[in-house]
Amino acid sequence: MSSALMRCPICKREFRGEDSPAPPFCSERCRRIDLGRWLGEDYSVPVEREDEDETPAEEN
Ligand SMILES: [Zn+2]
């Protein structure tokens, strides 16, 4: 039996992968949050940008 715990990258909650409807996230909700980040916001990945030097800092 595989009951490996995974940690959701969105809410940092640990869950069993086999219980998740949308791995590697704990839930469909977190999956969509992550997707939204990729599409609409800056993800916390260092990226070199040459086009957008002046990026407005939007705080939620
Ligand atoms: Zn989550």
N, CA, C, O and the ligand as a Tripos MOL2 file, in Angstrom:
@<TRIPOS>MOLECULE
protein
  241   239    61     0     0
PROTEIN
NO_CHARGES

@<TRIPOS>ATOM
      1 N           0.8430   -1.2060    0.0000 N.3       1 MET1
      2 CA          0.0000    0.0000    0.0000 C.3       1 MET1
      3 C           0.8720    1.2460    0.0000 C.2       1 MET1
      4 O           1.8690    1.3280    0.7170 O.2       1 MET1
      5 N           0.4890    2.1800   -0.7890 N.am      2 SER2
      6 CA          1.2330    3.4280   -0.8270 C.3       2 SER2
      7 C           0.4200    4.5290   -0.1600 C.2       2 SER2
      8 O          -0.6310    4.9450   -0.6450 O.2       2 SER2
      9 N           0.9380    4.9700    0.9460 N.am      3 SER3
     10 CA          0.2390    6.0490    1.6390 C.3       3 SER3
     11 C           1.1910    7.2070    1.8570 C.2       3 SER3
     12 O           1.2380    7.8120    2.9280 O.2       3 SER3
     13 N           1.9410    7.4950    0.8190 N.am      4 ALA4
     14 CA          2.9400    8.5500    0.9360 C.3       4 ALA4
     15 C           2.2610    9.9020    1.1130 C.2       4 ALA4
     16 O           1.3020   10.2490    0.4230 O.2       4 ALA4
     17 N           2.7950   10.6320    2.0520 N.am      5 LEU5
     18 CA          2.2540   11.9680    2.2590 C.3       5 LEU5
     19 C           2.8590   12.9350    1.2600 C.2       5 LEU5
     20 O           4.0550   12.9010    0.9720 O.2       5 LEU5
     21 N           2.0080   13.7880    0.7470 N.am      6 MET6
     22 CA          2.4800   14.8580   -0.1150 C.3       6 MET6
     23 C           2.1610   16.1670    0.5820 C.2       6 MET6
     24 O           1.2810   16.2370    1.4400 O.2       6 MET6
     25 N           2.8790   17.1800    0.2060 N.am      7 ARG7
     26 CA          2.5780   18.4930    0.7760 C.3       7 ARG7
     27 C           2.0910   19.4110   -0.3220 C.2       7 ARG7
     28 O           2.7450   19.5850   -1.3510 O.2       7 ARG7
     29 N           0.9490   19.9840   -0.0880 N.am      8 CYS8
     30 CA          0.3860   20.8940   -1.0690 C.3       8 CYS8
     31 C           1.2400   22.1530   -1.1730 C.2       8 CYS8
     32 O           1.5050   22.8000   -0.1610 O.2       8 CYS8
     33 N           1.6680   22.5050   -2.3660 N.am      9 PRO9
     34 CA          2.5060   23.6830   -2.5380 C.3       9 PRO9
     35 C           1.7440   24.9900   -2.3310 C.2       9 PRO9
     36 O           2.3470   26.0580   -2.2290 O.2       9 PRO9
     37 N           0.4390   24.9010   -2.2710 N.am     10 ILE10
     38 CA         -0.3730   26.1000   -2.1180 C.3      10 ILE10
     39 C          -0.6650   26.3830   -0.6540 C.2      10 ILE10
     40 O          -0.3460   27.4610   -0.1520 O.2      10 ILE10
     41 N          -1.2550   25.4430    0.0180 N.am     11 CYS11
     42 CA         -1.6570   25.6920    1.3960 C.3      11 CYS11
     43 C          -0.7430   25.0080    2.4000 C.2      11 CYS11
     44 O          -0.9300   25.1230    3.6110 O.2      11 CYS11
     45 N           0.2520   24.2920    1.8770 N.am     12 LYS12
     46 CA          1.2720   23.6630    2.7160 C.3      12 LYS12
     47 C           0.7190   22.5650    3.6070 C.2      12 LYS12
     48 O           1.3510   22.1530    4.5800 O.2      12 LYS12
     49 N          -0.4470   22.1080    3.2630 N.am     13 ARG13
     50 CA         -1.0410   21.0590    4.0640 C.3      13 ARG13
     51 C          -0.5660   19.7020    3.5630 C.2      13 ARG13
     52 O          -0.4020   19.4770    2.3640 O.2      13 ARG13
     53 N          -0.3560   18.8230    4.5050 N.am     14 GLU14
     54 CA          0.0400   17.4780    4.1040 C.3      14 GLU14
     55 C          -1.1980   16.6350    3.8660 C.2      14 GLU14
     56 O          -2.1820   16.7100    4.6020 O.2      14 GLU14
     57 N          -1.1220   15.8460    2.8370 N.am     15 PHE15
     58 CA         -2.2670   15.0040    2.5020 C.3      15 PHE15
     59 C          -1.7430   13.7460    1.8360 C.2      15 PHE15
     60 O          -0.5900   13.6760    1.4100 O.2      15 PHE15
     61 N          -2.5980   12.7790    1.7600 N.am     16 ARG16
     62 CA         -2.2130   11.5630    1.0530 C.3      16 ARG16
     63 C          -2.5220   11.7190   -0.4280 C.2      16 ARG16
     64 O          -3.6310   12.0940   -0.8080 O.2      16 ARG16
     65 N          -1.5510   11.4340   -1.2370 N.am     17 GLY17
     66 CA         -1.7080   11.6330   -2.6710 C.3      17 GLY17
     67 C          -2.8950   10.8740   -3.2270 C.2      17 GLY17
     68 O          -3.5680   11.3340   -4.1490 O.2      17 GLY17
     69 N          -3.1390    9.7260   -2.6650 N.am     18 GLU18
     70 CA         -4.2330    8.9080   -3.1800 C.3      18 GLU18
     71 C          -5.6030    9.5040   -2.8430 C.2      18 GLU18
     72 O          -6.6180    9.1310   -3.4310 O.2      18 GLU18
     73 N          -5.6120   10.4260   -1.8980 N.am     19 ASP19
     74 CA         -6.8800   11.0410   -1.5190 C.3      19 ASP19
     75 C          -7.1710   12.3000   -2.3050 C.2      19 ASP19
     76 O          -8.2830   12.8270   -2.2720 O.2      19 ASP19
     77 N          -6.1560   12.7810   -3.0160 N.am     20 SER20
     78 CA         -6.3410   14.0530   -3.6830 C.3      20 SER20
     79 C          -6.9710   13.8790   -5.0630 C.2      20 SER20
     80 O          -6.5990   12.9770   -5.8130 O.2      20 SER20
     81 N          -7.9120   14.7360   -5.3860 N.am     21 PRO21
     82 CA         -8.5000   14.7020   -6.7240 C.3      21 PRO21
     83 C          -7.6320   15.4110   -7.7420 C.2      21 PRO21
     84 O          -7.8660   15.2950   -8.9450 O.2      21 PRO21
     85 N          -6.6460   16.1330   -7.2810 N.am     22 ALA22
     86 CA         -5.8350   16.9280   -8.1960 C.3      22 ALA22
     87 C          -4.3940   17.0200   -7.7190 C.2      22 ALA22
     88 O          -3.9080   18.1110   -7.4200 O.2      22 ALA22
     89 N          -3.7090   15.8870   -7.6450 N.am     23 PRO23
     90 CA         -2.3110   15.9350   -7.2290 C.3      23 PRO23
     91 C          -1.4590   16.7480   -8.1960 C.2      23 PRO23
     92 O          -1.7900   16.7720   -9.3820 O.2      23 PRO23
     93 N          -0.3880   17.4120   -7.7770 N.am     24 PRO24
     94 CA          0.2090   17.3310   -6.4460 C.3      24 PRO24
     95 C          -0.4270   18.2730   -5.4470 C.2      24 PRO24
     96 O           0.1680   18.5690   -4.4100 O.2      24 PRO24
     97 N          -1.6090   18.7420   -5.7370 N.am     25 PHE25
     98 CA         -2.2730   19.6420   -4.8110 C.3      25 PHE25
     99 C          -3.2760   18.8610   -3.9750 C.2      25 PHE25
    100 O          -3.7050   17.7720   -4.3550 O.2      25 PHE25
    101 N          -3.6420   19.4330   -2.8350 N.am     26 CYS26
    102 CA         -4.4980   18.6930   -1.9140 C.3      26 CYS26
    103 C          -5.9340   18.6990   -2.4030 C.2      26 CYS26
    104 O          -6.7290   17.8410   -2.0190 O.2      26 CYS26
    105 N          -6.2650   19.6480   -3.2360 N.am     27 SER27
    106 CA         -7.6470   19.7490   -3.6690 C.3      27 SER27
    107 C          -7.7260   20.4750   -5.0090 C.2      27 SER27
    108 O          -6.7730   21.1040   -5.4680 O.2      27 SER27
    109 N          -8.8800   20.3610   -5.5990 N.am     28 GLU28
    110 CA         -9.1020   21.0580   -6.8610 C.3      28 GLU28
    111 C          -8.9590   22.5610   -6.6690 C.2      28 GLU28
    112 O          -8.4940   23.2700   -7.5600 O.2      28 GLU28
    113 N          -9.3610   23.0340   -5.5050 N.am     29 ARG29
    114 CA         -9.2880   24.4550   -5.2170 C.3      29 ARG29
    115 C          -7.8320   24.9460   -5.2770 C.2      29 ARG29
    116 O          -7.5330   25.9720   -5.8890 O.2      29 ARG29
    117 N          -6.9560   24.2010   -4.6410 N.am     30 CYS30
    118 CA         -5.5510   24.6140   -4.6340 C.3      30 CYS30
    119 C          -4.9500   24.5030   -6.0280 C.2      30 CYS30
    120 O          -4.1000   25.3050   -6.4150 O.2      30 CYS30
    121 N          -5.3940   23.5110   -6.7700 N.am     31 ARG31
    122 CA         -4.8870   23.3760   -8.1270 C.3      31 ARG31
    123 C          -5.2370   24.6110   -8.9590 C.2      31 ARG31
    124 O          -4.4370   25.1080   -9.7520 O.2      31 ARG31
    125 N          -6.4560   25.0770   -8.7450 N.am     32 ARG32
    126 CA         -6.8910   26.2420   -9.5330 C.3      32 ARG32
    127 C          -6.1910   27.5070   -9.0740 C.2      32 ARG32
    128 O          -5.9140   28.4040   -9.8700 O.2      32 ARG32
    129 N          -5.9100   27.5690   -7.7870 N.am     33 ILE33
    130 CA         -5.1580   28.7200   -7.2910 C.3      33 ILE33
    131 C          -3.7920   28.7630   -7.9440 C.2      33 ILE33
    132 O          -3.3210   29.8180   -8.3680 O.2      33 ILE33
    133 N          -3.1630   27.5980   -8.0170 N.am     34 ASP34
    134 CA         -1.8380   27.5340   -8.6270 C.3      34 ASP34
    135 C          -1.9070   27.8990  -10.0990 C.2      34 ASP34
    136 O          -1.0520   28.6230  -10.6090 O.2      34 ASP34
    137 N          -2.9090   27.4060  -10.7650 N.am     35 LEU35
    138 CA         -3.0790   27.7110  -12.1740 C.3      35 LEU35
    139 C          -3.2660   29.2090  -12.3690 C.2      35 LEU35
    140 O          -2.7210   29.7940  -13.3050 O.2      35 LEU35
    141 N          -4.0300   29.8170  -11.4930 N.am     36 GLY36
    142 CA         -4.2600   31.2450  -11.5780 C.3      36 GLY36
    143 C          -2.9870   32.0370  -11.3870 C.2      36 GLY36
    144 O          -2.7850   33.0870  -11.9980 O.2      36 GLY36
    145 N          -2.1310   31.5100  -10.5240 N.am     37 ARG37
    146 CA         -0.8640   32.2010  -10.3140 C.3      37 ARG37
    147 C          -0.0180   32.1740  -11.5730 C.2      37 ARG37
    148 O           0.5960   33.1710  -11.9540 O.2      37 ARG37
    149 N           0.0010   31.0350  -12.1970 N.am     38 TRP38
    150 CA          0.7970   30.9240  -13.4180 C.3      38 TRP38
    151 C           0.2500   31.8320  -14.5020 C.2      38 TRP38
    152 O           1.0120   32.4300  -15.2620 O.2      38 TRP38
    153 N          -1.0350   31.9350  -14.5730 N.am     39 LEU39
    154 CA         -1.6350   32.6990  -15.6630 C.3      39 LEU39
    155 C          -1.6450   34.1890  -15.3820 C.2      39 LEU39
    156 O          -1.4200   34.9980  -16.2820 O.2      39 LEU39
    157 N          -1.9040   34.5510  -14.1420 N.am     40 GLY40
    158 CA         -2.1710   35.9530  -13.8780 C.3      40 GLY40
    159 C          -1.1550   36.6600  -13.0150 C.2      40 GLY40
    160 O          -1.0020   37.8790  -13.0970 O.2      40 GLY40
    161 N          -0.4650   35.9100  -12.1960 N.am     41 GLU41
    162 CA          0.4340   36.5630  -11.2720 C.3      41 GLU41
    163 C           1.8330   36.0100  -11.4140 C.2      41 GLU41
    164 O           2.0600   35.0010  -12.0820 O.2      41 GLU41
    165 N           2.7390   36.6710  -10.7930 N.am     42 ASP42
    166 CA          4.0970   36.1620  -10.7840 C.3      42 ASP42
    167 C           4.2130   35.0160   -9.7980 C.2      42 ASP42
    168 O           3.8630   35.1410   -8.6250 O.2      42 ASP42
    169 N           4.6910   33.9430  -10.2780 N.am     43 TYR43
    170 CA          4.9590   32.8330   -9.3800 C.3      43 TYR43
    171 C           6.3210   33.0670   -8.7320 C.2      43 TYR43
    172 O           7.1650   33.7920   -9.2590 O.2      43 TYR43
    173 N           6.5050   32.4510   -7.6080 N.am     44 SER44
    174 CA          7.7360   32.7080   -6.8710 C.3      44 SER44
    175 C           8.8970   31.9150   -7.4580 C.2      44 SER44
    176 O           9.5330   31.1040   -6.7850 O.2      44 SER44
    177 N           9.1440   32.1730   -8.7070 N.am     45 VAL45
    178 CA         10.2720   31.5430   -9.3770 C.3      45 VAL45
    179 C          11.1390   32.6460   -9.9570 C.2      45 VAL45
    180 O          10.6470   33.5260  -10.6630 O.2      45 VAL45
    181 N          12.4100   32.5990   -9.6630 N.am     46 PRO46
    182 CA         13.2940   33.6400  -10.1950 C.3      46 PRO46
    183 C          13.3760   33.5820  -11.7070 C.2      46 PRO46
    184 O          13.8260   32.5970  -12.2930 O.2      46 PRO46
    185 N          12.9390   34.6420  -12.3080 N.am     47 VAL47
    186 CA         12.9470   34.7090  -13.7670 C.3      47 VAL47
    187 C          13.6120   36.0120  -14.1750 C.2      47 VAL47
    188 O          13.3060   37.0770  -13.6380 O.2      47 VAL47
    189 N          14.5000   35.9150  -15.1050 N.am     48 GLU48
    190 CA         15.1340   37.1290  -15.5870 C.3      48 GLU48
    191 C          14.2460   37.7880  -16.6240 C.2      48 GLU48
    192 O          13.8350   37.1880  -17.6170 O.2      48 GLU48
    193 N          13.9750   39.0320  -16.3480 N.am     49 ARG49
    194 CA         13.1060   39.7440  -17.2790 C.3      49 ARG49
    195 C          13.8660   40.9170  -17.8690 C.2      49 ARG49
    196 O          14.4790   41.7130  -17.1590 O.2      49 ARG49
    197 N          13.8080   40.9960  -19.1430 N.am     50 GLU50
    198 CA         14.4580   42.1220  -19.7930 C.3      50 GLU50
    199 C          13.4300   43.0800  -20.3650 C.2      50 GLU50
    200 O          13.6960   44.2680  -20.5450 O.2      50 GLU50
    201 N          12.2620   42.5480  -20.6450 N.am     51 ASP51
    202 CA         11.2180   43.3900  -21.2180 C.3      51 ASP51
    203 C          10.5570   44.2620  -20.1570 C.2      51 ASP51
    204 O          10.3640   45.4640  -20.3380 O.2      51 ASP51
    205 N          10.2190   43.6230  -19.0550 N.am     52 GLU52
    206 CA          9.5010   44.3350  -18.0090 C.3      52 GLU52
    207 C          10.4600   44.6960  -16.8840 C.2      52 GLU52
    208 O          10.6100   43.9680  -15.9030 O.2      52 GLU52
    209 N          11.0870   45.8160  -17.0570 N.am     53 ASP53
    210 CA         12.0240   46.2330  -16.0270 C.3      53 ASP53
    211 C          11.2760   46.9100  -14.8940 C.2      53 ASP53
    212 O          11.6200   46.7670  -13.7210 O.2      53 ASP53
    213 N          10.2540   47.6440  -15.2690 N.am     54 GLU54
    214 CA          9.4720   48.3270  -14.2580 C.3      54 GLU54
    215 C           8.1660   47.5600  -14.0300 C.2      54 GLU54
    216 O           7.1700   47.7600  -14.7250 O.2      54 GLU54
    217 N           8.2110   46.7150  -13.0720 N.am     55 THR55
    218 CA          7.0260   45.9390  -12.7580 C.3      55 THR55
    219 C           6.3260   46.5460  -11.5430 C.2      55 THR55
    220 O           6.8980   46.6260  -10.4560 O.2      55 THR55
    221 N           5.1080   46.9610  -11.7430 N.am     56 PRO56
    222 CA          4.3800   47.5280  -10.6110 C.3      56 PRO56
    223 C           4.1630   46.4870   -9.5310 C.2      56 PRO56
    224 O           3.6960   45.3790   -9.7970 O.2      56 PRO56
    225 N           4.5000   46.8480   -8.3400 N.am     57 ALA57
    226 CA          4.3530   45.9040   -7.2290 C.3      57 ALA57
    227 C           2.9450   45.9750   -6.6860 C.2      57 ALA57
    228 O           2.5550   46.9300   -6.0140 O.2      57 ALA57
    229 N           2.2230   44.9750   -6.9860 N.am     58 GLU58
    230 CA          0.8480   44.9260   -6.4920 C.3      58 GLU58
    231 C           0.7800   44.0040   -5.2900 C.2      58 GLU58
    232 O           1.1790   42.8400   -5.3330 O.2      58 GLU58
    233 N           0.2670   44.5670   -4.2350 N.am     59 GLU59
    234 CA          0.1270   43.7510   -3.0420 C.3      59 GLU59
    235 C          -1.3390   43.4670   -2.7930 C.2      59 GLU59
    236 O          -2.1920   44.3500   -2.8730 O.2      59 GLU59
    237 N          -1.5980   42.2380   -2.4950 N.am     60 ASN60
    238 CA         -2.9970   41.8710   -2.2260 C.3      60 ASN60
    239 C          -3.2720   42.0080   -0.7360 C.2      60 ASN60
    240 O          -4.3890   41.7500   -0.2870 O.2      60 ASN60
    241 ZN         -3.8480   22.7830   -0.6810 Zn       61 ZN61
@<TRIPOS>BOND
     1     1     2 1
     2     2     3 1
     3     3     4 2
     4     3     5 am
     5     5     6 1
     6     6     7 1
     7     7     8 2
     8     7     9 am
     9     9    10 1
    10    10    11 1
    11    11    12 2
    12    11    13 am
    13    13    14 1
    14    14    15 1
    15    15    16 2
    16    15    17 am
    17    17    18 1
    18    18    19 1
    19    19    20 2
    20    19    21 am
    21    21    22 1
    22    22    23 1
    23    23    24 2
    24    23    25 am
    25    25    26 1
    26    26    27 1
    27    27    28 2
    28    27    29 am
    29    29    30 1
    30    30    31 1
    31    31    32 2
    32    31    33 am
    33    33    34 1
    34    34    35 1
    35    35    36 2
    36    35    37 am
    37    37    38 1
    38    38    39 1
    39    39    40 2
    40    39    41 am
    41    41    42 1
    42    42    43 1
    43    43    44 2
    44    43    45 am
    45    45    46 1
    46    46    47 1
    47    47    48 2
    48    47    49 am
    49    49    50 1
    50    50    51 1
    51    51    52 2
    52    51    53 am
    53    53    54 1
    54    54    55 1
    55    55    56 2
    56    55    57 am
    57    57    58 1
    58    58    59 1
    59    59    60 2
    60    59    61 am
    61    61    62 1
    62    62    63 1
    63    63    64 2
    64    63    65 am
    65    65    66 1
    66    66    67 1
    67    67    68 2
    68    67    69 am
    69    69    70 1
    70    70    71 1
    71    71    72 2
    72    71    73 am
    73    73    74 1
    74    74    75 1
    75    75    76 2
    76    75    77 am
    77    77    78 1
    78    78    79 1
    79    79    80 2
    80    79    81 am
    81    81    82 1
    82    82    83 1
    83    83    84 2
    84    83    85 am
    85    85    86 1
    86    86    87 1
    87    87    88 2
    88    87    89 am
    89    89    90 1
    90    90    91 1
    91    91    92 2
    92    91    93 am
    93    93    94 1
    94    94    95 1
    95    95    96 2
    96    95    97 am
    97    97    98 1
    98    98    99 1
    99    99   100 2
   100    99   101 am
   101   101   102 1
   102   102   103 1
   103   103   104 2
   104   103   105 am
   105   105   106 1
   106   106   107 1
   107   107   108 2
   108   107   109 am
   109   109   110 1
   110   110   111 1
   111   111   112 2
   112   111   113 am
   113   113   114 1
   114   114   115 1
   115   115   116 2
   116   115   117 am
   117   117   118 1
   118   118   119 1
   119   119   120 2
   120   119   121 am
   121   121   122 1
   122   122   123 1
   123   123   124 2
   124   123   125 am
   125   125   126 1
   126   126   127 1
   127   127   128 2
   128   127   129 am
   129   129   130 1
   130   130   131 1
   131   131   132 2
   132   131   133 am
   133   133   134 1
   134   134   135 1
   135   135   136 2
   136   135   137 am
   137   137   138 1
   138   138   139 1
   139   139   140 2
   140   139   141 am
   141   141   142 1
   142   142   143 1
   143   143   144 2
   144   143   145 am
   145   145   146 1
   146   146   147 1
   147   147   148 2
   148   147   149 am
   149   149   150 1
   150   150   151 1
   151   151   152 2
   152   151   153 am
   153   153   154 1
   154   154   155 1
   155   155   156 2
   156   155   157 am
   157   157   158 1
   158   158   159 1
   159   159   160 2
   160   159   161 am
   161   161   162 1
   162   162   163 1
   163   163   164 2
   164   163   165 am
   165   165   166 1
   166   166   167 1
   167   167   168 2
   168   167   169 am
   169   169   170 1
   170   170   171 1
   171   171   172 2
   172   171   173 am
   173   173   174 1
   174   174   175 1
   175   175   176 2
   176   175   177 am
   177   177   178 1
   178   178   179 1
   179   179   180 2
   180   179   181 am
   181   181   182 1
   182   182   183 1
   183   183   184 2
   184   183   185 am
   185   185   186 1
   186   186   187 1
   187   187   188 2
   188   187   189 am
   189   189   190 1
   190   190   191 1
   191   191   192 2
   192   191   193 am
   193   193   194 1
   194   194   195 1
   195   195   196 2
   196   195   197 am
   197   197   198 1
   198   198   199 1
   199   199   200 2
   200   199   201 am
   201   201   202 1
   202   202   203 1
   203   203   204 2
   204   203   205 am
   205   205   206 1
   206   206   207 1
   207   207   208 2
   208   207   209 am
   209   209   210 1
   210   210   211 1
   211   211   212 2
   212   211   213 am
   213   213   214 1
   214   214   215 1
   215   215   216 2
   216   215   217 am
   217   217   218 1
   218   218   219 1
   219   219   220 2
   220   219   221 am
   221   221   222 1
   222   222   223 1
   223   223   224 2
   224   223   225 am
   225   225   226 1
   226   226   227 1
   227   227   228 2
   228   227   229 am
   229   229   230 1
   230   230   231 1
   231   231   232 2
   232   231   233 am
   233   233   234 1
   234   234   235 1
   235   235   236 2
   236   235   237 am
   237   237   238 1
   238   238   239 1
   239   239   240 2
@<TRIPOS>SUBSTRUCTURE
     1 MET1         2 RESIDUE 1 A MET
     2 SER2         6 RESIDUE 1 A SER
     3 SER3        10 RESIDUE 1 A SER
     4 ALA4        14 RESIDUE 1 A ALA
     5 LEU5        18 RESIDUE 1 A LEU
     6 MET6        22 RESIDUE 1 A MET
     7 ARG7        26 RESIDUE 1 A ARG
     8 CYS8        30 RESIDUE 1 A CYS
     9 PRO9        34 RESIDUE 1 A PRO
    10 ILE10       38 RESIDUE 1 A ILE
    11 CYS11       42 RESIDUE 1 A CYS
    12 LYS12       46 RESIDUE 1 A LYS
    13 ARG13       50 RESIDUE 1 A ARG
    14 GLU14       54 RESIDUE 1 A GLU
    15 PHE15       58 RESIDUE 1 A PHE
    16 ARG16       62 RESIDUE 1 A ARG
    17 GLY17       66 RESIDUE 1 A GLY
    18 GLU18       70 RESIDUE 1 A GLU
    19 ASP19       74 RESIDUE 1 A ASP
    20 SER20       78 RESIDUE 1 A SER
    21 PRO21       82 RESIDUE 1 A PRO
    22 ALA22       86 RESIDUE 1 A ALA
    23 PRO23       90 RESIDUE 1 A PRO
    24 PRO24       94 RESIDUE 1 A PRO
    25 PHE25       98 RESIDUE 1 A PHE
    26 CYS26      102 RESIDUE 1 A CYS
    27 SER27      106 RESIDUE 1 A SER
    28 GLU28      110 RESIDUE 1 A GLU
    29 ARG29      114 RESIDUE 1 A ARG
    30 CYS30      118 RESIDUE 1 A CYS
    31 ARG31      122 RESIDUE 1 A ARG
    32 ARG32      126 RESIDUE 1 A ARG
    33 ILE33      130 RESIDUE 1 A ILE
    34 ASP34      134 RESIDUE 1 A ASP
    35 LEU35      138 RESIDUE 1 A LEU
    36 GLY36      142 RESIDUE 1 A GLY
    37 ARG37      146 RESIDUE 1 A ARG
    38 TRP38      150 RESIDUE 1 A TRP
    39 LEU39      154 RESIDUE 1 A LEU
    40 GLY40      158 RESIDUE 1 A GLY
    41 GLU41      162 RESIDUE 1 A GLU
    42 ASP42      166 RESIDUE 1 A ASP
    43 TYR43      170 RESIDUE 1 A TYR
    44 SER44      174 RESIDUE 1 A SER
    45 VAL45      178 RESIDUE 1 A VAL
    46 PRO46      182 RESIDUE 1 A PRO
    47 VAL47      186 RESIDUE 1 A VAL
    48 GLU48      190 RESIDUE 1 A GLU
    49 ARG49      194 RESIDUE 1 A ARG
    50 GLU50      198 RESIDUE 1 A GLU
    51 ASP51      202 RESIDUE 1 A ASP
    52 GLU52      206 RESIDUE 1 A GLU
    53 ASP53      210 RESIDUE 1 A ASP
    54 GLU54      214 RESIDUE 1 A GLU
    55 THR55      218 RESIDUE 1 A THR
    56 PRO56      222 RESIDUE 1 A PRO
    57 ALA57      226 RESIDUE 1 A ALA
    58 GLU58      230 RESIDUE 1 A GLU
    59 GLU59      234 RESIDUE 1 A GLU
    60 ASN60      238 RESIDUE 1 A ASN
    61 ZN61       241 GROUP 0 **** ****
